[in-house]
């Protein structure tokens, strides 16, 4: 098996977890079209968000969907190249829409049977309600957690190797992509406007050429 080598000073960064975060050019034009489409779909199917396996949003014949599908595929190529994968990798993309109203959230989870996962933000809620209670709430955010069990047991401030949680406050037009094994939690929406997003999985078209060489 090919082994990574330390740098000139002897440092070797092991077991990286790569999160890609970018805002897509053209989102200002695409997002109103996507929002209108998702609103229409939800009016026809009230369980649109929870019945995410019933169809593939990203295969719809719609100009804004085609734009997003192309952006997701290009982002996946950028992600793989950044990881040093310079050979041919093929996949299918499966996507679904999410509409989160006041109080809605997504439990801690990951995405089995996929290689990469991600979310694109169509609409982000405004200011949250001024509610009594804890002051450490992060309404509308998404948090990602260190996939190594107990790696943070000796965490100290500022050590990026063992920071237990990474939180992102989404913006309209933002696309996030991460390894599908990574656990994440979508914090409750505490605003009176909806959070609208499109989540997706990249499922590999398997090839034995993906297997690491064993020596």
N, C-alpha and C positions, 0 to 999 in steps of 0.2 A: 504494500500500500504506500502511495506517495505521501511523504511526511512534509508538513510545513517546516520551514527553517527559521531559526532566530535571526533578528536583524544584526547589524554590525556591532551593536552594544550588547547582544545576547538576549534581547527581549523577544518574546513570542506570544502573540495574543491568541488564546485558544477559545474555542466554543463561542464564536460571536453570534449574536442575534441581530439581524439587520432589519430595521424599520425604515421604510421609505415614506416621506411626507412631502407632498408638493401640491401647489395649486395649478389647476389646468388652464392654459390659455384658451379663451373662448367660452369659459363657463358662464359669463354674463349673458350670452345669447342662448346657450343651451339650457340653463337651469329653469327658466320659466316654462319652456316646452316640456321638460321632464316633469316638472311639478304638475302641470296640467294633465299630462298622461297618467301619472300616478294617482291623481285625484279621481280621474275617470275610472281607472281600474279598481280603486277602492270602493267607489260607489256601486260597482257591479259585484264586488267580492269583499264583504266586510272583514273577513279574516285574512286579508292580503298579507299583513305583516307576519302573522304566526304560521300561515300555511305556505311557507317559503319553498317547499319542495313540489308545489303543484305545477310549476312552469319555470321557464327560463326568461327572465325579463330582458336579458341582453341579446336575445335572438329576435326581438320584435322588429318588424319592418317600419322603422320610424327614424327620421333624420337625426334627432338628438340622441337616440339610443345607438345608432350607428357611429356617431361621433364618440360617445362614451366607450363603446366596445373597442374602437380603434385606439383610444387613449389608454385603456386598460392593457391591451396587448403590447403597445409600445412601452408602457411603464414596466411591464413584466420583462421585456427584453433588456431594458436599462438595469433592472434589478439583477437579473442573471449575469449580465456582463460585469456589473460592479462586484459581484461575488466571484468573478474569475472563471465563470462557466462559458468557455469560448467554443463549445460544440453545439450541435443542433439539438434543441429541446423543444418538444411539441406538447401542446396542451389543448384542452377545451375550457371555456369559461362558462360558469353557471352563475347567474345573478338573480337577485330578488330585491324588491322594494320594501322599505320600512317607513312607517308613519308612526311616530311616537308623540302622543299628546301628553297633557299634564299628568304627571305621576308615572308615566311609562318608563321602563328601563329594560335592560337585557342582563340576565344573570351571568356570572362568571362562566366562561365556556371557551372551547377552542373548536376547530373545524376538522373533524376526522375525515379520512379518505381524500384529503386535498394536499397539495404541495404548498401553494401560497394562498393567502386570503387577503381581503381588503374591503374598504368602504369608500364610497364617494358621497360627498355631502351636497345635497341639492338645496336645502333650506335649513337654517340654524335658528333656534328660538331667540327671541329678544331677552330682555332682562327678566330674571326669575322673580317669582312672587316673594314679597317680604314676609317670610314665615317665621314663627317662633321655633326655637330649637337650636341644634348644634350649629356652630359657626365654621365648621370644617367641611361642609358639604361642597361638592363640586358639580352642580347641576349641569347636565348637558355634555359633560366631558366623557372621554373614553380613556380607560387606564389599562396598561399592559404590565404583566408581571413576570419576574425572573423565572424562566422555565427550569432552573436547577433547584431541586428541593433543598431547602435549608441553607442555600448559599448566602443568605443575608444574616445568618445567626450571629456573626461577628461584625456586622456592618458598622462603619464609622462614617461620619459626615464627609462628603466630598469624594469618596472612593467610588468611581463610576463602575467598577467591576462588580460591586455587590449592592447597587441601588435596587431595592426590592420592587419599585413601582415607577413606571413612566406614564405620565398623564398628558394627554393632548386635548386642548380646547378647540373643537372643530370650527372651521369657517366655510362659508359657501364656496364651492369650487375646489375644496381640498380633497385630495385622494391620498389614502393611506394604504400601504401594502406591507405584509409581514408574513413570516412563516406560519403555516396553518396550525402548527402545534402550539403556538403561543397563546396562553390564556389571557383573556381580556374581559373587561366589565364596562358596560355602558351605563353611566350614572343616570339617575332619574331626571326627566325633563320637568322642571319646576316653573316653567313659563306657560302662559296661556296660548302661545302659538306653537305650532307643531315643529318637530325635528323630522326632516324628510331626508332619507339617505338611500343609497343603492349599495348593497353588499354583494360580494362575489367570491367565488372560489376558482382557483386554477387547478384542474385535475389533469395529471400527466397522461399523455398517450404513451403507455409503457413501452420501453425498449430496453433490452438487456445491455445496451451500450451505456446506460446510466449507471450501472453497477461499478463501484470503485474497484480498481485493479487490486488483486490480492497477490502479495509476493512474500 
